[in-house]
Amino acid sequence: MPQNDQQTGSTSAEVNNESTPLICQLASTSTEIEKGMTSIWQDFKEFIYRGDALSMAVGIIIGAAFNSIVKSLVDDVLSPPIGLLLKANFENAFLVIHQGTTIDASYHTIDQAQKDGAVTLNYGRFGQAVFTFLITGISVFFIMKVVHLFQSKKAASESQKCKICAKEISKKARRCPFCTSFTDLTIEENLHFALGK
């Protein structure tokens, strides 16, 4: 019996010795996880507080509103005159490829044809989607032209031409980043400086 107690005692001591490093490993792993989560949270906050993320969010929201305006322009303003010229609703222009369950049926709308099981080529809807895309593209192009016009005026007021290379540089620059000449010196003074005279 005493031998069994000694064996049991030594076994429990071994278990305690083996479990201690495991507990320490778990504790250090949880600390590393906390540090990693803190680092991820810090990176996320920096990303959100940067102007790019906020600008992107505003752009997405405005883009969604702009999309509904363009869709209304195409559906409610531009499509009716086109439909009047074509003597039909442009959106409901379609071609029946395969008849539905009703024999020799005459379909007036795409929905009627599809409810009857007919296979249709909806070229009117496709044309309207292309038209919407073109109107959106043209609108965005003109908006960007106006924005670029204002930005170029602002940039022109904050820039000057380098006396040596004639590139646009900031008015605050002391040296040209292109040719490295000094902005406050004349051409002759820059030449003397460059030659070391």
N, C-alpha and C positions, 0 to 999 in steps of 0.2 A: 504493500500500500504506500509506504513512503516514497517508493520509486515512482508510482503513478502521480503522486502529488507533485513531486519534483518535475516530472515530465509535463504535467499540466501547467505548473507555474512557469516553466521555461517556454512553453508554447504560448501562453498568454502574454509573456514578456515580448516574445518575437512578434506577435500580432500587434502589440502596442507600438513596437519599434517600426513595423512596416506601415501601420495606419497613420502614424504621425507625419511622415513625409507626404502621404496622400492628402491629408487634411491641409497641409501647408501648400501643396500643389493646387488644390481646389481654391484655397484662399487667394493665392497669387494669380490664378487664372481668372477669378472673379474680379480682382483688382485690374488686371489687364483688360478685361471686357469693359469695365466701367471707364477706364481711360480711353479705350477705343470708341465707346459710345459718346463720351464727352468730346473727343476729337471730331467725330462725325457731326455732332450737333454744332460745334464751333464752325466747321466748314460750311454747314448748311446755313447758319446765320450770316456768315460772310457772303455767301452766294445770294441770299435774299436781300441783304442790305446794299449789295452792289447795284448800281443803276441799271445794269443790263437786264437783270431779272425783272425789275419793276417795269422797265420800258417794254419788255417782251409781254408782260401780263396786260399792260395798257393797250399794246398793239393788238393782242388777240381779242380783247373786249371790243375795241373800236372796229376791228376787222369783221367781227360777227354782226355788229350793228350796220356796218357799211354793206355787208352782203345782203341784208334784208332790204336796204334802200335800193340797191341795184336790182334785186329780184322784183321789187315792186315797180321800178322804172321799166323793166323789160316786160313784165306780165301785164301791167295796168296802163302803161303809156305807149310803149312802142309796138307791142304785139297787136293791139286792136286795129291800128291803121293797116298793118301788114295783112291781117286777116280780112279787112275790108277790101283790099286790093286783090287778094286771092279768092274772095267770095267764100271764105271758110274760116273757122277758128284755127289759127296756125298750130296751136298746141295739140289739137285733135286731128291733125293731118297724119294719116296712116295708110298702110297698104296691107290688105289681107293676103297672107301667104298660104294659109290653109284654113278652109271653112270649119266652123264649129259644128255642134250637134244639129242645129237647125239647117235644113237644106235650103239653098238659095236665099239665105238671110241677107238683109241689107243693114249694115251697121252704121250708125251715125256718130258714135263715139268709140274711143278705145275701150272704155269700161264695158260697154255693151258687148263688143266683140270678145273681150276676155272672159266675161261672164258666160258667154255661149261656148267657150272653149276654143275659139279661133286663135290661130297664131298670127300675130301682126308685126309689121315692121313700122315702128313708131318714129318716122323721120321728122315729124313736127316737133316732138319733145326733144329729140336730139338737136335739131336746128335751134330751138329755143335755148338749150343749154350752151351751145356754141356761141349764140348771140349774147347770152348773159356773161359768158367768159370774156368775150371781146369788149363788151361795155365795161366790165370790171377792170380789165387790163388797161384800157384807154383812160379810165378814171384815175387809176392808181398812177399811171404815167404822168398825167397832168398834175396830180397832187405832188408827186415827187419833183416835178419841174419847178413848181412854186416853192417848195421847201428848199430845193437846191439854190434857187435864185436868192432867197433870203440868207441862206448860209454863205453864199459866195460874196454877197454884199458885206456881211459881218466879217468874213475872213479878209476881204480887201481892206476894210478899215483897220484891221489889226495887223496888217503885213506891209512889208516894204520890199523893194527889189534890191538885190545885192549889186553893189557897184562893179564888181568884177565879173561874176558869172550870170548876172541878171535873173537869178532864180528868186521865187517868192520865199521870203523868210519872215519870221516874227519881228515886229518892231522892237521887242524887248531883247532880241538876240544881240550879243556883243560880237559874236563871230558867226560867219556863214557856215552852216553845217555841210554845205556842198563843196566849197572851195577853201574854207577855213580862213578867209580874209577877215580882217577886223572891220566892223560896220561903221565905227566912228572915225576911221582914217580915210584919207583920200587914196586914189589909185596909186599915186606916186609913193605915198608913205607906206602902203601895203607892199609895194614892189621893193622898196628899200628894206623893209622888215624881212621879207621873204629871202632876199639876197644876203641878209646879215650885215648890211652897211649901216 
